[in-house]
Amino acid sequence: MTSPTSPAGFDAPFNGDLSADLELALRLADAADAASMARFDAADLDVQVKPDTSHVTEADLATERVIRSMLEAERPDDGVFGEEFGVTGSTTRQWIIDPIDGTANYLKGIPMWTVLIALAIDGVPRIGVASQPALGRRWWAAAGQGAWTNTPDAAPRRITVSSVDTIEAASASFQSISQWDEVGKLDEVVRLSRAVWRDRGYGDTWPYMLLAEGRLEFVAEFGVKEYDIAALVPIVTEAGGRFTSFDGRDSIADRSSLATNGILHESFLSLLHSS
């Protein structure tokens, strides 16, 4: 069991007060940052291979345990959906966690990995935190409160997507050629690369944050689970962008994602789905 399918779109209005939940989400990220950094680049890091052939480290497990422990103490009635320990409790209010997004980078000592924490209410991600402690970066958002990032002097800065309004002037991140190849969409990624001004495969969480900051106009990937993208949805949408599946649905369960600056969303969908 995963997150429920919601009849509401990602941009559906939300009238509740999320201030306390956002404050908790940021504290969860603080604790998760500390737990994950404690073993980053350790020479004796324990690494195992899961049944799906992906890797899991002792830090993935420890970080998710820390988050779950805090949620059990502070939000005992809420459900949790984590990459490492599955689904527990209610799906009406569900915290969706990827303790280390980018485990392959983590185990190689590459600092491009992210702690992802989301709160979905009735299936819609309403709070998102993406924290990259190895780089000292963090982004966060809550419905109706805008999207934010930290700065070197610790003062939060509000972020917004770009105003680029033509595909020819857009910058795109396609994550990796192998992803598109695996789902039979090599022609589509070639078409994308020929249409945009600039294309790169930045990978994992970071390109979505670049998009939210107005530095990219398009990000798409395949094979993603709910915990890979739930936290990204509020950050992108609160920054003024649009986030859907590759087929244009407001879903975190379709195993694909497509995020844009909003202005170009329909144009990119048309480009990628043209015969």
KOLPAFI-741052 format. One line per 5 residues: number of its first residue (from 0); for each residue x, y, z of N, C-alpha, C. Coordinates in pm, 1 decimal. Atoms other than C-alpha are relative to their C-alpha. Example, Ala and Ser with C-alpha at 12.3 -4.5 7.8 and 13.67 -1.06 7.14 Angstrom:
0) 89.0/-119.0/0.0/1230.0/-450.0/780.0/90.0/120.0/0.0 ~ -82.0/-119.0/-6.0/1367.0/-106.0/714.0/-77.0/109.0/73.0
//
This chain:
0) 84.3/-119.5/0.0/0.0/0.0/0.0/87.4/124.1/0.0 ~ -75.9/-123.6/10.0/125.1/342.8/-92.1/-92.2/116.6/30.1 ~ 84.1/-116.5/-19.3/-17.3/692.9/-95.3/-128.9/-16.4/-78.9 ~ 124.4/9.8/73.6/-383.5/717.1/-195.1/1.9/88.9/-122.1 ~ 16.8/-87.0/115.1/-473.1/852.8/-534.2/-95.3/112.0/38.0
5) 81.6/-113.8/-41.7/-609.2/1200.5/-479.2/-78.9/55.1/-116.9 ~ 77.2/-63.7/106.1/-892.7/1357.1/-677.9/43.5/143.0/-24.4 ~ -43.1/-139.7/11.2/-729.9/1694.7/-621.3/132.0/9.8/-75.1 ~ -126.4/-25.5/66.2/-455.0/1837.7/-839.4/102.8/53.0/97.5 ~ -107.6/-48.3/-86.5/-119.4/1939.8/-699.6/-15.8/147.9/35.0
10) 18.2/-142.1/-25.9/-225.8/2304.6/-723.1/-134.4/30.5/66.2 ~ 129.1/-22.9/-66.0/-558.2/2254.5/-541.9/21.1/83.3/125.7 ~ -15.6/-85.9/-118.4/-607.8/2521.5/-271.8/-2.6/-81.6/129.0 ~ -1.2/63.1/-132.1/-534.9/2424.1/87.0/-18.6/109.8/102.9 ~ 35.1/-106.8/-93.5/-689.8/2626.1/367.8/48.7/-23.0/142.3
15) -46.6/27.3/-135.2/-531.0/2462.8/670.6/127.6/74.5/34.4 ~ -121.8/-63.9/-49.0/-246.3/2597.4/881.5/111.4/-104.9/7.0 ~ -109.6/96.5/7.7/73.5/2411.0/797.1/125.3/45.7/74.8 ~ -120.0/-58.6/-62.1/310.4/2623.5/1005.6/68.5/-97.7/94.9 ~ -60.2/92.3/-96.5/361.1/2367.4/1282.8/58.9/-121.7/-70.2
20) -51.8/115.0/74.3/403.6/2083.2/1034.4/128.0/35.6/-75.1 ~ -121.7/-41.8/69.3/660.0/2280.2/834.7/114.9/13.2/98.6 ~ -104.5/-13.1/-101.4/851.0/2363.4/1151.1/52.4/-137.3/40.0 ~ -42.4/135.9/-31.3/855.5/1993.7/1236.2/80.7/-59.5/-114.8 ~ -72.2/53.9/115.4/963.4/1899.4/883.8/143.7/51.1/-5.6
25) -135.1/-56.6/0.8/1260.7/2132.4/910.4/84.5/-57.9/113.3 ~ -73.8/64.8/-109.2/1357.4/1983.3/1246.7/31.6/-145.2/-34.0 ~ -28.9/135.6/47.8/1325.6/1635.7/1097.8/121.1/1.1/-93.0 ~ -113.2/-11.5/92.1/1565.1/1748.2/825.1/130.0/25.7/74.7 ~ -120.4/-23.8/-81.0/1811.0/1879.3/1085.8/53.1/-131.1/57.9
30) -40.6/126.9/-60.9/1812.5/1542.7/1262.1/49.0/-98.4/-105.7 ~ -39.8/90.1/107.9/1833.5/1351.7/933.5/135.1/40.0/-58.1 ~ -130.4/-47.4/48.8/2121.9/1569.1/814.0/112.5/-50.5/90.4 ~ -103.0/42.3/-94.9/2316.7/1489.0/1130.3/24.1/-150.4/-9.1 ~ -14.2/146.0/5.7/2247.2/1116.0/1105.4/69.2/-43.8/-129.1
35) -58.8/40.7/127.8/2339.2/1092.2/737.8/145.1/44.7/-12.5 ~ -137.8/-49.2/9.0/2653.2/1304.4/764.7/95.9/-76.7/90.4 ~ -85.7/71.2/-95.1/2782.2/1092.9/1054.2/79.5/-111.9/-66.6 ~ -69.7/110.7/65.9/2879.2/814.2/812.1/38.6/32.6/-143.8 ~ -32.2/-34.1/138.8/2931.1/1005.6/487.4/150.3/-9.6/-24.5
40) -138.3/20.2/43.2/3256.0/908.7/312.4/81.3/-82.8/99.5 ~ -69.7/87.7/-93.9/3338.5/657.1/587.3/62.4/-117.4/-75.0 ~ -70.0/108.2/69.7/3594.2/400.6/473.6/-63.0/-136.4/28.0 ~ 58.4/129.2/-36.9/3408.4/120.8/655.0/-152.6/2.4/-7.5 ~ 145.1/-8.2/15.9/3055.8/216.5/546.6/-56.5/-135.1/-41.8
45) 63.2/126.3/35.6/2832.1/-91.0/539.1/-99.4/22.6/-112.8 ~ 84.5/-12.5/117.8/2663.6/-130.7/198.3/-56.1/-136.7/-36.0 ~ 65.4/124.0/39.5/2411.2/-398.0/104.4/-75.7/20.8/-130.6 ~ 79.6/-3.8/122.6/2224.9/-482.8/-217.3/-139.4/-53.7/31.1 ~ 137.4/39.6/-26.8/1845.3/-497.2/-190.7/-50.7/-94.9/-109.5
50) 54.5/92.2/101.0/1626.0/-749.6/-377.7/-21.4/63.2/-136.9 ~ 20.0/-65.5/130.1/1558.7/-487.9/-648.1/131.3/42.8/-63.7 ~ -138.0/-24.9/43.7/1940.1/-462.9/-698.2/49.9/141.2/31.0 ~ -48.9/-130.8/-43.4/1957.0/-106.8/-561.4/79.3/-15.7/129.3 ~ -83.6/6.2/-119.0/2199.1/-27.5/-280.3/-68.1/65.5/119.3
55) 41.4/-63.4/-124.6/2123.1/53.7/80.8/120.6/-1.2/93.4 ~ -111.4/-9.7/-94.0/2376.7/172.8/335.9/-53.5/6.1/142.5 ~ 39.1/-14.2/-140.1/2374.3/173.8/712.0/-53.5/140.5/28.2 ~ 44.7/-137.8/-20.4/2322.2/551.2/684.8/-143.9/19.2/-46.1 ~ 140.2/-4.9/43.1/1998.3/510.5/485.1/-90.4/-47.8/113.0
60) 82.1/60.6/-103.7/1860.4/287.6/759.5/-2.2/86.3/126.0 ~ -7.3/-80.2/-121.4/1982.4/499.9/1049.7/-74.9/131.6/-14.6 ~ 65.2/-128.7/22.1/1852.4/821.1/895.5/-151.8/-15.2/1.6 ~ 145.5/19.3/-3.2/1504.2/683.6/834.4/-48.3/-32.3/140.9 ~ 39.5/30.5/-138.2/1493.9/544.1/1189.0/-11.2/126.8/83.7
65) 3.1/-126.0/-75.1/1572.9/889.0/1329.5/-127.5/77.8/-32.1 ~ 119.9/-73.9/40.9/1292.1/1050.0/1128.9/-124.5/-67.3/56.1 ~ 117.0/72.1/-49.2/1042.3/778.2/1222.0/-15.3/13.9/151.4 ~ 5.6/-13.6/-145.3/1132.5/803.1/1589.8/-58.3/136.3/40.5 ~ 52.9/-133.2/-30.5/1064.0/1177.8/1593.0/-148.2/10.2/-34.8
70) 140.4/-5.3/39.5/735.9/1134.5/1406.1/-87.6/-80.3/96.3 ~ 76.2/79.7/-96.4/622.7/861.8/1644.4/-24.4/78.0/128.0 ~ 13.4/-78.6/-121.8/683.3/1099.6/1933.4/-87.6/123.5/-19.1 ~ 65.9/-129.1/18.7/539.6/1416.0/1779.1/-125.3/-4.1/-86.2 ~ 118.7/14.1/84.2/281.0/1296.0/1522.8/-43.4/-147.4/-1.5
75) 29.1/143.2/-8.5/172.1/951.4/1647.5/-120.0/-44.8/-83.9 ~ 117.8/36.4/78.4/-154.8/961.4/1450.2/23.7/6.9/-150.6 ~ -31.0/-10.8/142.7/14.5/1031.2/1117.4/62.7/-128.8/-51.3 ~ -65.0/113.1/63.0/124.6/763.8/874.4/137.6/37.1/-52.3 ~ -134.2/-19.9/55.3/473.9/718.5/735.8/20.1/-95.9/-116.8
80) -38.0/80.8/116.6/588.2/593.3/395.8/145.9/30.8/-27.5 ~ -143.3/-19.6/18.7/963.9/549.8/385.1/57.5/-101.8/-95.6 ~ -60.9/91.6/96.0/1190.4/392.7/128.1/45.2/-129.2/65.3 ~ -64.2/117.0/-58.7/1357.6/155.1/371.7/-92.5/-85.2/85.6 ~ 84.5/75.8/-92.4/1077.6/53.8/611.1/-148.1/2.2/-37.1
85) 134.7/14.9/52.4/763.8/85.3/400.9/-104.0/91.7/59.7 ~ 115.1/-80.9/-39.6/418.8/211.6/494.5/-51.2/-44.5/136.2 ~ 62.0/26.4/-129.1/284.4/236.8/848.6/-104.5/107.2/26.0 ~ 99.5/-96.0/-44.5/-30.1/400.8/979.1/-87.8/55.3/-110.5 ~ 100.0/-61.9/86.6/-280.9/630.0/811.3/60.9/53.9/-128.8
90) -42.6/-66.6/123.0/-261.1/752.4/453.9/-70.2/133.8/-18.2 ~ 67.7/-129.7/9.1/-480.1/1056.1/523.2/99.5/113.5/19.7 ~ -115.9/-88.3/-22.1/-183.5/1244.6/668.1/121.3/-91.1/1.6 ~ -109.7/95.7/17.4/127.3/1067.5/549.9/131.4/72.6/-26.9 ~ -135.0/-51.1/21.2/491.9/1163.3/585.4/71.5/-95.8/-95.4
95) -65.2/80.8/102.8/681.5/1040.5/278.9/148.8/33.9/0.5 ~ -141.1/-21.2/-32.8/1054.5/994.6/332.0/91.9/-78.6/-93.3 ~ -115.4/67.0/60.2/1360.5/917.4/125.8/120.6/44.7/82.2 ~ -105.3/-44.6/-91.8/1637.7/920.9/387.8/126.0/46.9/-70.6 ~ -112.7/-44.6/82.1/1910.9/945.0/124.8/-38.0/-23.2/-145.9
100) 26.4/8.2/142.8/1806.8/1018.6/-232.1/133.4/21.8/-72.0 ~ -132.5/-4.5/60.6/2116.6/940.8/-434.7/98.5/-85.9/77.9 ~ -86.6/89.9/-77.4/2255.4/647.2/-235.5/125.8/-38.2/-77.8 ~ -118.4/33.9/79.9/2486.7/561.1/-526.1/107.5/107.4/13.5 ~ -96.0/-108.0/-23.5/2649.6/903.0/-485.7/55.5/-7.4/142.0
105) -41.2/4.4/-140.7/2656.9/868.9/-106.1/108.7/-104.4/22.5 ~ -95.9/106.9/-28.3/2839.6/536.8/-106.1/132.2/19.3/-74.1 ~ -124.4/-30.9/71.4/3096.9/672.4/-355.1/69.4/124.8/54.4 ~ -59.4/-120.6/-56.2/3165.7/979.9/-142.6/-23.5/124.3/-83.0 ~ 36.3/-115.5/82.3/3006.4/1215.0/-396.5/-107.5/78.6/75.0
110) 89.6/-73.8/-90.2/2825.8/1497.0/-209.9/-136.7/34.2/-56.7 ~ 129.9/-31.2/60.7/2524.8/1515.8/-446.7/-104.7/-103.8/40.5 ~ 107.8/84.8/-49.3/2266.8/1334.5/-232.6/-88.1/85.7/91.7 ~ 99.7/-85.9/-62.3/1958.1/1460.7/-54.6/-88.2/-76.2/97.2 ~ 104.5/48.0/-90.2/1735.9/1398.0/245.0/-132.2/59.9/-46.9
115) 129.0/-46.5/49.3/1374.6/1420.0/123.3/-110.4/-32.3/100.3 ~ 108.5/15.1/-96.8/1081.0/1475.2/358.9/-122.1/73.5/-53.1 ~ 124.3/-61.1/46.7/722.1/1539.4/251.4/-113.2/-34.8/95.3 ~ 127.0/31.8/-65.4/381.2/1558.8/415.2/-108.7/7.3/-105.5 ~ 113.4/4.5/92.6/94.7/1446.6/192.9/-129.3/-6.4/81.1
120) 130.6/-2.0/-65.6/-261.1/1523.7/301.1/-103.8/-38.4/-103.6 ~ 97.2/54.1/96.2/-534.4/1323.7/129.1/64.3/-24.6/-136.0 ~ -68.8/38.1/122.4/-277.7/1215.5/-127.1/74.0/109.7/-72.2 ~ -66.8/-112.4/66.0/-148.7/1562.5/-219.6/118.6/45.5/84.5 ~ -114.3/-51.5/-76.1/205.9/1659.8/-112.9/-17.6/149.4/28.7
125) 23.8/-138.7/-39.5/159.5/1983.4/83.6/122.4/66.9/61.9 ~ -124.8/-50.9/-56.0/499.7/2020.9/251.2/114.1/-80.0/-60.8 ~ -117.3/68.5/51.4/838.8/1939.9/104.9/127.8/63.2/51.2 ~ -134.2/-45.6/-39.0/1194.8/1965.2/235.8/101.0/-86.6/-73.7 ~ -110.4/67.9/67.9/1501.1/1874.8/28.8/129.3/56.5/56.5
130) -118.5/-48.9/-70.2/1824.4/1897.7/225.6/124.4/-72.7/-48.2 ~ -127.7/55.4/45.4/2178.7/1846.1/95.8/110.4/41.8/97.9 ~ -92.1/-44.0/-105.4/2393.6/1858.9/410.5/146.4/-0.1/-40.4 ~ -140.7/3.5/41.7/2720.2/1767.0/237.1/38.9/126.6/-75.4 ~ -24.0/-125.0/72.4/2684.8/2087.4/32.7/-51.6/122.1/76.5
135) 53.1/-111.3/-78.0/2517.2/2298.7/301.4/-118.9/67.9/-64.7 ~ 115.0/-58.1/69.3/2204.7/2351.1/87.3/-129.7/-64.2/47.6 ~ 132.3/50.2/-34.6/1835.6/2316.4/167.2/-105.7/82.8/-71.5 ~ 116.0/-65.5/61.1/1505.6/2396.0/-4.8/-124.4/-51.1/70.9 ~ 121.7/43.8/-67.8/1156.6/2385.0/144.8/-119.8/82.0/-47.3
140) 122.9/-67.8/39.9/795.1/2477.9/79.0/-117.7/-60.8/75.3 ~ 128.3/46.8/-51.6/445.0/2450.1/222.7/-108.9/69.4/-79.3 ~ 108.9/-53.8/81.1/117.0/2505.0/42.5/-40.3/138.7/46.6 ~ 39.3/-136.9/-29.8/40.5/2874.9/26.8/106.3/85.8/64.7 ~ -105.1/-74.1/-70.3/371.2/2976.7/186.4/123.6/25.4/-86.1
145) -113.1/-23.8/87.6/602.0/2990.8/-114.8/108.3/-105.2/14.7 ~ -115.6/89.8/-2.0/925.7/2804.9/-185.0/123.3/79.6/39.8 ~ -111.8/-71.1/-60.6/1249.0/2891.2/-7.7/127.3/-82.3/-7.3 ~ -128.4/66.9/-13.9/1617.9/2810.6/9.6/84.3/76.6/99.9 ~ -90.3/-67.3/-91.7/1899.7/2888.9/248.0/106.6/77.0/-77.9
150) -108.1/-78.8/58.9/2184.9/3128.7/180.0/122.1/-10.4/91.3 ~ -119.7/13.2/-83.9/2545.1/3144.3/307.5/-9.2/70.7/134.9 ~ 12.7/-68.6/-129.2/2446.4/3392.3/579.6/-119.7/-49.6/80.7 ~ 109.8/68.2/-68.9/2156.2/3162.4/684.5/-134.8/69.7/-14.2 ~ 127.7/-67.9/20.5/1886.4/3408.1/575.8/-77.8/-71.3/-109.5
155) 78.2/66.7/105.2/1606.0/3229.6/386.3/-25.0/93.3/-118.3 ~ 26.8/-76.6/121.4/1554.3/3342.5/27.0/-112.3/-66.7/-76.8 ~ 110.9/56.0/76.0/1229.0/3296.7/-161.3/44.5/-24.0/-144.1 ~ -41.5/35.0/135.0/1270.2/3128.0/-498.6/-121.0/-10.5/-92.0 ~ 105.3/9.5/101.1/1067.5/3135.8/-819.6/58.4/-57.5/-128.7
160) -42.1/55.6/128.2/1082.0/2960.3/-1154.1/26.6/111.9/-99.6 ~ -33.9/-99.0/101.9/1200.1/3135.4/-1468.5/-123.1/42.4/-78.9 ~ 106.7/-49.5/87.8/987.5/3333.2/-1711.7/27.4/-33.1/-146.7 ~ -29.8/41.4/137.5/1137.6/3167.7/-2021.8/-127.4/-55.9/-63.4 ~ 128.7/37.5/57.8/848.6/3122.7/-2263.3/9.9/-68.2/-137.0
165) -14.8/77.9/123.2/993.3/2936.2/-2563.2/90.7/-119.0/26.6 ~ -82.6/118.9/-16.4/1134.3/2586.7/-2581.5/140.7/24.6/-52.1 ~ -131.5/-27.1/59.6/1418.0/2717.3/-2799.6/94.1/71.3/96.0 ~ -82.5/-72.0/-97.4/1539.8/2929.3/-2506.9/12.4/-74.2/133.0 ~ 7.5/73.0/-126.4/1489.5/2661.0/-2240.8/122.4/-86.9/24.6
170) -102.2/95.0/-43.2/1742.1/2457.8/-2044.7/-70.2/-121.2/61.0 ~ 67.0/122.7/-41.9/1652.2/2094.7/-1976.1/97.1/-96.9/65.3 ~ -73.6/112.2/-57.1/1772.6/1811.7/-1755.0/-81.4/-126.1/-22.4 ~ 69.9/124.0/31.7/1681.9/1460.7/-1872.9/40.5/-113.5/92.8 ~ -50.9/95.9/-96.9/1853.5/1278.2/-1581.2/104.0/-94.3/-61.5
175) -101.1/84.3/63.8/2019.0/998.8/-1786.7/-56.6/-63.4/-126.3 ~ 39.7/65.3/124.3/2009.4/849.3/-2135.1/-52.4/-141.1/27.9 ~ 40.3/138.5/-26.7/1980.9/498.3/-1987.8/-142.5/-8.4/52.2 ~ 138.2/-1.6/-48.5/1657.8/589.2/-1806.4/-98.3/3.8/-116.1 ~ 90.3/-15.0/113.7/1491.9/700.4/-2127.9/7.3/-122.1/-91.3
180) -16.8/118.7/81.9/1633.9/401.8/-2315.8/-78.4/-117.2/57.4 ~ 67.7/112.2/-66.2/1491.4/156.0/-2060.9/-150.8/1.2/-22.0 ~ 145.6/-8.0/20.2/1137.3/284.7/-2120.9/-35.0/24.3/-147.1 ~ 25.4/-10.8/143.0/1175.1/301.5/-2499.0/-24.6/140.1/-50.0 ~ 24.0/-138.3/37.9/1193.6/678.3/-2525.8/127.1/73.0/-44.0
185) -120.1/-64.0/52.1/1527.9/743.7/-2690.7/-33.9/105.8/-105.3 ~ 38.8/-98.2/101.4/1358.8/919.1/-2981.6/-48.7/128.7/65.5 ~ 54.6/-117.8/-68.1/1182.6/1150.7/-2738.5/110.5/85.0/62.6 ~ -104.9/-78.9/-63.3/1497.2/1251.6/-2551.9/89.1/67.1/-105.0 ~ -74.0/-64.1/109.5/1679.0/1315.8/-2881.2/-78.8/120.0/-52.3
190) 84.5/-110.5/44.6/1384.3/1530.0/-2993.7/7.4/116.4/98.7 ~ -11.8/-103.7/-103.3/1401.3/1717.7/-2663.4/132.5/73.4/-12.0 ~ -132.2/-61.3/3.6/1775.9/1776.9/-2691.0/18.6/90.6/-121.2 ~ -10.4/-81.4/121.1/1740.1/1914.4/-3042.7/-86.2/126.1/7.5 ~ 95.1/-111.7/-5.2/1456.2/2148.5/-2945.3/41.3/109.4/97.4
195) -29.8/-98.1/-104.4/1598.9/2319.1/-2635.4/132.7/70.5/-27.0 ~ -126.7/-73.7/11.7/1880.2/2568.5/-2599.3/115.6/-80.5/57.9 ~ -108.7/69.4/-69.4/2078.6/2350.7/-2358.4/-57.3/-121.7/72.3 ~ 45.6/118.9/-71.7/2045.5/1997.5/-2221.2/115.5/-62.1/77.2 ~ -97.9/63.5/-86.8/2228.2/1825.1/-1937.3/-68.1/-108.9/81.5
200) 53.5/103.8/-87.4/2184.1/1513.6/-1722.1/52.8/19.5/141.2 ~ -51.2/-31.6/-134.2/2228.1/1657.8/-1373.0/-29.0/-111.3/101.0 ~ 30.3/116.0/-81.9/2051.0/1372.7/-1191.4/-54.4/26.2/138.2 ~ 58.4/3.5/-133.4/1846.2/1305.6/-878.1/-76.0/129.9/33.8 ~ 81.7/-113.3/-47.6/1699.7/1593.6/-673.4/45.0/134.1/-56.4
205) -54.4/-134.1/26.2/1928.1/1877.9/-773.3/-64.1/71.7/-118.2 ~ 58.2/-76.0/110.5/1781.5/1962.8/-1117.4/-138.0/57.0/30.5 ~ 130.0/-54.4/-37.7/1434.9/2005.5/-968.4/17.2/129.1/81.7 ~ -25.9/-119.7/-78.7/1579.9/2257.1/-725.2/53.3/112.8/-88.8 ~ -44.6/-99.3/97.4/1760.0/2433.9/-1009.8/-118.9/58.0/-76.1
210) 120.6/-46.9/67.2/1424.2/2453.7/-1185.6/-77.7/96.0/90.0 ~ 73.3/-85.4/-93.1/1256.7/2597.6/-875.1/68.9/134.3/21.0 ~ -75.9/-125.0/-13.9/1532.8/2859.1/-857.0/4.3/80.0/-129.4 ~ 2.1/-73.2/126.6/1474.9/2960.9/-1219.6/120.2/-22.7/-87.5 ~ -122.4/25.2/77.2/1793.5/2806.0/-1360.4/-19.9/-105.0/-108.9
215) 40.0/95.4/103.2/1626.9/2527.3/-1564.1/-148.5/19.9/-28.4 ~ 142.9/-8.4/33.4/1291.6/2503.4/-1739.8/-67.5/-136.0/-11.5 ~ 56.8/132.8/22.2/1245.7/2126.0/-1770.6/83.7/-105.2/72.2 ~ -63.7/118.6/-57.3/1324.4/1809.9/-1571.0/-97.9/-115.3/-17.5 ~ 85.4/118.1/7.9/1190.5/1460.6/-1639.0/82.7/-124.4/26.8
220) -68.1/127.1/-23.7/1276.3/1108.5/-1529.6/-101.7/-112.8/12.2 ~ 82.5/119.9/-5.4/1145.1/754.1/-1509.8/47.6/-90.1/113.5 ~ -36.9/95.5/-104.1/1143.7/474.9/-1254.7/-0.7/57.6/139.6 ~ 1.4/-63.0/-131.3/1076.4/710.4/-964.9/-115.0/-54.4/85.2 ~ 102.2/40.3/-96.4/884.6/602.7/-654.6/-54.7/125.1/70.1
225) 62.0/-113.1/-68.7/662.8/822.3/-439.3/100.1/75.9/87.2 ~ -94.5/-65.7/-90.0/942.2/890.1/-190.9/110.8/74.2/-74.9 ~ -100.1/-72.5/78.9/1172.1/1007.9/-473.5/-46.5/141.0/-37.2 ~ 48.5/-126.2/57.4/945.1/1294.3/-578.5/-101.1/76.3/85.1 ~ 105.6/-67.6/-76.9/680.6/1375.0/-312.7/46.6/133.7/55.6
230) -49.6/-124.5/-59.1/896.7/1639.4/-142.3/26.7/107.4/-104.3 ~ -33.3/-94.8/106.2/979.4/1799.2/-476.8/-123.0/74.5/-51.1 ~ 122.8/-58.3/55.0/617.3/1866.4/-573.5/-32.3/135.6/62.0 ~ 31.7/-132.3/-56.0/545.0/2148.2/-321.9/105.9/105.0/-30.9 ~ -105.6/-98.5/25.6/882.4/2310.4/-383.7/-12.8/55.7/-141.2
235) 14.6/-45.5/138.4/834.0/2323.3/-760.4/-127.6/82.2/-17.7 ~ 126.9/-69.7/22.5/467.4/2427.0/-748.5/-6.7/132.0/76.2 ~ 0.5/-125.8/-76.0/513.0/2688.1/-474.4/96.4/102.2/-60.2 ~ -89.8/-92.0/71.5/796.6/2835.0/-682.1/-63.2/51.5/-128.7 ~ 70.2/-45.2/119.1/543.7/2881.6/-962.5/4.4/-95.7/-116.1
240) -11.0/97.3/106.9/622.0/2572.8/-1167.1/-114.4/-98.6/-0.8 ~ 100.6/104.6/9.6/417.9/2269.9/-1263.5/69.5/-134.8/6.0 ~ -57.5/133.1/-21.2/479.4/1907.3/-1170.8/-107.0/-103.3/-31.4 ~ 91.8/108.1/33.8/311.2/1605.9/-1329.3/80.0/-127.0/-26.1 ~ -67.8/117.5/55.5/386.7/1255.4/-1446.1/39.8/31.0/-143.8
245) -41.6/-21.2/138.1/541.4/1217.2/-1791.8/-120.3/12.7/-93.1 ~ 121.1/-5.8/81.2/188.2/1174.4/-1927.3/-92.7/114.7/39.2 ~ 76.8/-118.7/-32.1/63.8/1493.9/-1764.8/-97.4/-13.8/114.9 ~ 91.9/19.1/-111.8/-119.0/1352.7/-1460.7/61.3/52.5/129.9 ~ -43.3/-43.4/-132.7/-98.9/1502.0/-1111.7/6.1/-122.3/90.7
250) -15.0/124.4/-74.7/31.3/1181.1/-957.6/146.0/-20.8/36.1 ~ -135.3/38.0/-39.2/335.7/1073.5/-759.7/18.0/-151.0/-8.9 ~ -2.9/146.3/3.8/254.9/705.8/-823.1/12.6/-57.0/-140.4 ~ -4.6/46.5/139.4/296.0/687.7/-1203.2/137.5/-48.8/-44.6 ~ -137.4/44.3/29.6/669.3/600.6/-1187.9/68.9/85.8/-105.3
255) -67.4/-96.0/86.9/760.7/906.2/-1391.5/-29.4/139.6/52.5 ~ 22.3/-138.9/-41.5/786.8/1280.6/-1344.2/39.3/94.7/-111.9 ~ -31.2/-104.7/96.0/791.6/1594.0/-1555.2/-29.5/133.0/67.5 ~ 13.6/-130.2/-65.6/852.1/1934.9/-1399.7/48.9/108.8/-93.6 ~ -37.6/-113.7/84.8/866.3/2268.4/-1579.1/-24.1/130.2/74.6
260) 28.6/-130.9/-57.4/846.8/2639.0/-1514.0/-147.2/38.1/-11.8 ~ 144.0/-23.5/10.5/474.0/2609.6/-1582.8/-39.8/59.2/-132.6 ~ 29.1/-66.2/126.7/469.5/2840.9/-1880.7/13.3/-96.8/-117.2 ~ -32.8/88.5/112.8/615.6/2569.5/-2103.7/-51.1/-143.2/18.6 ~ 37.1/138.2/-30.1/449.3/2263.5/-1952.3/-74.5/-66.5/-116.0
265) 77.9/60.6/108.0/193.2/2200.9/-2223.2/82.3/-11.7/-128.3 ~ -84.5/5.6/119.2/448.7/2278.9/-2492.8/94.7/-118.8/6.0 ~ -88.9/114.6/-14.4/690.0/2020.7/-2354.1/-76.8/-131.0/-12.5 ~ 80.8/120.8/14.6/412.4/1761.4/-2322.3/-30.4/-26.0/-147.1 ~ 29.1/16.7/142.7/318.5/1822.9/-2684.9/123.0/-46.1/-76.3
270) -124.1/37.7/67.1/680.4/1797.5/-2798.1/32.4/-147.3/22.9 ~ -41.9/135.0/-36.1/740.8/1470.5/-2615.9/-100.5/-106.0/-42.6 ~ 102.5/97.9/36.6/414.0/1305.0/-2715.0/-43.1/11.2/-145.8 ~ 30.9/-8.8/143.1/409.5/1407.5/-3079.4/54.1/-123.1/-70.4 ~ -43.5/121.0/71.2/440.6/1117.6/-3324.0/108.4/34.3/-102.5
//
